[in-house]
């Protein structure tokens, strides 16, 4: 169990490789100064303390002398950088699903407290990044890199012409370099805003992606749930969610069955979930809803098949539950979309 925030070591690999390739700077002295073992960068799933990553960012900005180095680093993200989250992202049915997965599993990238919100205003999705009151703020260059990496991964699954409608950053020290931001994102960019966010056209985000593969996406989500559980083994919510995903087709998704699989009494499971501010029914409903939305968007299964996959006794029970979760029937929810 990690007692302090940590970040994927692959983040450091992305940073140091970019610095060496694009700026001709040997990163080894920087890693040595921070006592960061370079071998960890090549070990899948390994992590560094986030405070050391923040210090590495500051050193890289100083060494390169480039206030926009975060944009350069983010544009060089690889499909392996974010562990299984990258592969779940690539197998998602839409960019909307990609953003939701990023929101759910951001702790895999960095466990520093952050509030990530997806706001739907009817025509746009706004992916917001908020620092909780009293929590340390990451360097602004890391936010530059984060949004740039998001766009890069979106373009891998969509096309190179995909771009946000607006990008906003709280930091305003780079006003002299604003043209580099607008060129990088191919969108209007504002600096000095109250919070960081990147905004996308809703219709483009909801469009189905030709490379979608729901089985591959779910398989990688199980890996992600196990990984998050390893970061915080006392967190039972992730364990329950992972078990539910595997148990749903059998129909055995009651609390008693899950408690038995976890070698806990029912009262112990309820008490542990309550201590995390959760209850079993909410976790089961949320997991079923997320999976149902993705199955429906993908369009490869009939409603009766989806009901079976989610552990419902029949289609009518599933339809009633879906109406309760989303306010619409499964048939109404399935949009008519053009595949890209």
C-alpha positions in Angstrom: 0.0 0.0 0.0 1.4 3.4 -0.9 1.2 6.0 1.9 1.7 8.9 -0.4 0.5 9.9 -3.9 2.3 8.1 -6.6 2.5 8.3 -10.4 3.1 5.7 -13.1 6.8 5.4 -13.9 6.0 5.4 -17.6 5.1 9.1 -17.2 8.7 9.7 -16.3 9.8 7.6 -19.3 7.7 9.8 -21.6 9.2 12.9 -20.0 12.8 11.9 -20.2 12.7 10.4 -23.6 11.1 13.5 -25.0 13.7 15.7 -23.3 16.6 13.7 -24.7 15.2 13.4 -28.2 13.8 16.9 -28.7 16.2 19.0 -26.5 19.4 16.9 -26.5 19.4 16.9 -22.7 20.8 13.8 -20.9 18.1 13.0 -18.3 20.3 10.7 -16.2 21.7 13.5 -14.0 18.2 14.7 -13.3 17.0 11.3 -12.2 20.2 10.8 -10.1 19.7 14.1 -8.3 16.2 13.0 -7.4 17.2 9.4 -6.5 14.8 8.0 -9.1 15.9 4.5 -10.2 15.8 4.6 -14.1 15.1 0.9 -14.2 11.6 1.5 -12.9 10.7 3.4 -16.0 10.8 0.2 -18.0 8.9 -1.9 -15.4 5.2 -2.1 -16.3 3.0 -0.7 -13.6 5.9 0.6 -11.5 5.5 3.9 -9.7 7.4 6.9 -8.4 6.4 9.2 -5.6 4.4 12.1 -7.1 6.4 14.6 -5.2 9.5 13.4 -7.1 7.6 13.6 -10.4 6.7 17.2 -9.6 10.4 18.0 -8.8 11.3 16.3 -12.1 8.9 18.5 -14.0 10.4 21.6 -12.4 13.9 20.5 -13.4 12.9 19.7 -16.9 11.3 23.2 -17.4 14.5 24.8 -16.0 16.9 22.6 -18.1 15.0 23.0 -21.4 14.2 26.7 -20.9 10.9 26.0 -22.8 7.7 27.1 -21.1 5.7 25.0 -23.5 7.7 21.8 -22.8 4.5 20.1 -21.5 2.9 20.4 -25.0 5.9 18.7 -26.5 5.9 15.9 -23.9 2.1 15.3 -24.2 2.3 15.1 -28.0 4.7 12.2 -27.7 2.5 10.0 -25.6 2.6 6.3 -26.6 -0.2 3.7 -26.5 1.7 1.9 -23.7 2.2 5.0 -21.5 -0.9 4.7 -19.3 -0.8 0.9 -18.7 -4.1 -1.0 -19.3 -6.0 2.3 -19.4 -4.4 3.0 -22.8 -5.7 -0.3 -24.2 -9.2 0.2 -22.7 -9.2 3.7 -24.2 -8.2 2.3 -27.7 -11.0 -0.3 -27.5 -13.7 2.1 -26.4 -16.8 2.5 -28.5 -16.7 6.4 -28.6 -14.6 9.3 -27.4 -17.3 9.8 -24.8 -16.5 6.4 -23.4 -12.8 7.2 -23.5 -13.3 10.3 -21.4 -15.4 8.4 -18.9 -12.8 5.7 -18.5 -10.1 8.3 -18.0 -12.3 9.9 -15.3 -12.8 6.6 -13.5 -9.3 5.3 -13.7 -7.2 8.5 -13.4 -5.7 7.1 -10.2 -3.8 4.7 -12.3 -1.9 7.6 -13.9 -1.5 9.6 -10.7 -3.0 9.0 -7.3 -2.7 12.7 -6.3 -6.2 14.0 -5.2 -7.9 15.6 -8.2 -11.6 16.1 -9.0 -12.3 15.2 -12.7 -15.7 16.2 -14.0 -17.4 15.7 -17.3 -19.9 18.4 -17.9 -22.6 18.1 -20.6 -24.1 21.4 -21.7 -26.2 19.8 -24.4 -23.8 20.6 -27.3 -20.4 20.1 -25.7 -18.6 17.9 -23.2 -16.3 19.8 -20.9 -13.6 17.7 -19.2 -12.7 19.7 -16.0 -9.7 19.3 -13.7 -10.1 20.7 -10.2 -7.7 20.6 -7.3 -9.5 20.0 -4.0 -9.2 22.7 -1.5 -5.9 22.4 0.5 -4.4 19.8 -1.9 -1.1 20.4 -3.6 -1.2 21.7 -7.2 0.8 20.0 -9.9 3.1 22.1 -12.1 1.1 23.8 -14.9 3.3 22.1 -17.5 1.9 18.7 -16.4 -1.6 19.9 -17.2 -0.4 21.1 -20.6 1.0 17.6 -21.2 -2.2 15.9 -19.8 -4.5 17.7 -22.2 -2.2 17.3 -25.1 -1.9 13.5 -24.4 -5.7 13.3 -24.2 -6.0 14.9 -27.6 -3.2 12.7 -29.1 -5.0 9.5 -27.9 -8.3 10.8 -29.2 -6.8 11.3 -32.6 -5.4 7.7 -32.6 -8.9 6.3 -32.4 -10.7 9.0 -34.5 -8.5 10.9 -37.0 -5.7 13.5 -37.0 -8.2 16.3 -37.8 -10.1 15.8 -34.5 -9.7 18.8 -32.2 -11.3 20.4 -29.2 -13.6 23.4 -29.4 -11.8 25.2 -26.6 -9.0 24.6 -24.1 -8.6 26.6 -20.9 -5.7 26.8 -18.4 -5.5 28.4 -15.0 -1.8 29.3 -15.5 -1.2 32.5 -17.4 2.6 32.8 -17.4 2.8 31.6 -21.0 0.7 34.4 -22.6 3.7 35.3 -24.9 3.5 31.7 -26.2 -0.3 31.6 -26.8 0.2 30.8 -30.5 2.0 27.6 -29.6 -1.0 26.5 -27.6 -3.5 27.3 -30.4 -1.3 25.6 -33.0 -0.9 22.5 -30.8 -4.6 22.1 -30.0 -6.0 23.6 -33.3 -8.5 25.3 -31.1 -9.0 28.6 -29.2 -7.0 28.6 -26.0 -7.5 30.8 -22.9 -5.1 31.3 -20.1 -5.7 32.5 -16.5 -9.2 30.8 -16.3 -10.7 29.8 -12.9 -10.0 26.1 -13.6 -8.5 23.8 -16.2 -10.7 22.2 -18.9 -10.7 20.9 -22.4 -14.0 21.1 -24.3 -15.2 18.8 -27.2 -18.2 18.8 -29.6 -20.7 16.4 -28.1 -21.9 14.9 -31.4 -18.3 14.1 -32.4 -17.6 12.5 -29.1 -20.7 10.3 -29.2 -20.0 9.0 -32.7 -19.1 5.3 -32.8 -15.5 4.4 -33.4 -14.6 1.7 -36.0 -12.0 0.2 -33.7 -14.3 -0.5 -30.8 -14.1 -3.8 -29.0 -16.2 -4.1 -25.9 -14.7 -7.4 -24.8 -11.2 -6.0 -25.0 -12.2 -2.9 -23.2 -13.9 -4.8 -20.4 -10.9 -7.2 -20.1 -8.6 -4.2 -19.6 -11.0 -2.7 -17.1 -10.7 -5.8 -15.0 -6.9 -5.3 -15.1 -7.4 -1.7 -14.1 -9.6 -2.6 -11.2 -7.0 -5.1 -9.9 -4.3 -2.5 -10.3 -6.3 0.2 -8.4 -7.0 -2.4 -5.7 -3.2 -3.1 -5.4 -2.6 0.6 -5.0 -5.1 0.7 -2.1 -5.8 -2.9 -0.9 -8.2 -1.6 1.8 -10.5 -0.2 -1.0 -13.2 -2.8 -1.3 -15.3 -0.9 -3.8 -13.0 -1.7 -6.7 -13.0 -5.4 -5.6 -16.8 -5.5 -5.6 -17.0 -3.8 -9.0 -14.4 -6.3 -10.5 -16.3 -9.2 -9.2 -19.6 -8.0 -10.4 -18.3 -7.6 -14.0 -17.2 -11.3 -14.0 -20.4 -12.6 -12.2 -23.0 -10.7 -14.2 -23.6 -13.3 -17.0 -24.2 -15.9 -14.4 -27.0 -13.9 -12.8 -25.5 -14.4 -9.3 -24.9 -10.7 -8.4 -26.4 -10.5 -4.9 -24.6 -9.2 -1.9 -24.3 -12.7 -0.4 -22.6 -14.2 -3.4 -20.2 -11.3 -3.7 -19.4 -11.4 0.0 -18.8 -15.2 -0.2 -16.4 -14.7 -3.2 -14.5 -12.1 -1.1 -14.3 -14.4 1.9 -16.2 -11.9 4.0 -19.5 -12.1 6.0 -22.3 -10.0 4.6 -22.2 -7.7 7.6 -18.5 -7.2 7.2 -18.8 -6.3 3.5 -21.6 -3.9 4.2 -19.6 -2.2 7.0 -16.5 -1.9 4.8 -18.5 -0.3 2.0 -20.2 2.0 4.3 -16.9 3.2 5.6 -16.0 4.2 2.1 -19.3 6.0 1.6 -20.7 3.3 -0.7 -23.4 0.7 -0.6 -23.7 -2.5 -2.6 -26.9 -1.6 -4.6 -25.4 1.7 -5.8 -22.2 0.0 -6.9 -24.1 -2.7 -8.7 -26.4 -0.2 -10.4 -23.6 2.0 -11.5 -21.6 -0.9 -12.9 -24.6 -2.3 -14.8 -25.5 1.2 -16.1 -22.0 1.8 -17.5 -21.9 -1.6 -19.1 -25.4 -1.3 -20.5 -24.7 2.1 -22.0 -21.6 0.7 -23.8 -23.4 -2.4 -25.0 -26.2 -0.3 -26.4 -23.9 2.2 -28.1 -21.9 -0.6 -29.7 -25.1 -2.1 -31.1 -23.8 -5.7 -31.5 -26.2 -7.2 -29.0 -30.0 -7.4 -28.8 -31.7 -6.0 -25.7 -32.4 -9.5 -24.5 -28.8 -10.4 -24.9 -27.7 -7.3 -23.0 -30.2 -8.2 -20.2 -28.6 -11.7 -19.9 -25.0 -10.3 -20.0 -25.9 -7.9 -17.1 -27.5 -10.6 -15.0 -31.2 -9.7 -15.3 -33.8 -12.4 -15.3 -35.5 -11.0 -18.4 -35.6 -8.0 -20.8 -38.5 -6.2 -19.1 -36.6 -6.1 -15.8 -33.6 -4.7 -17.6 -35.7 -2.1 -19.4 -37.3 -0.9 -16.2 -33.9 -0.6 -14.5 -32.4 1.2 -17.4 -35.3 3.7 -17.4 -34.7 4.3 -13.7 -31.0 4.9 -14.2 -31.0 7.1 -17.3 -34.6 8.4 -17.7 -35.0 6.8 -21.1 -35.7 3.3 -22.4 -32.9 1.2 -23.9 -34.5 1.6 -27.4 -34.7 5.4 -27.1 -31.1 5.6 -25.7 -29.6 3.9 -28.7 -28.7 6.8 -31.0 -28.6 6.7 -34.8 -25.0 7.5 -35.5 -22.6 7.5 -38.4 -19.6 5.2 -37.8 -16.2 6.7 -38.3 
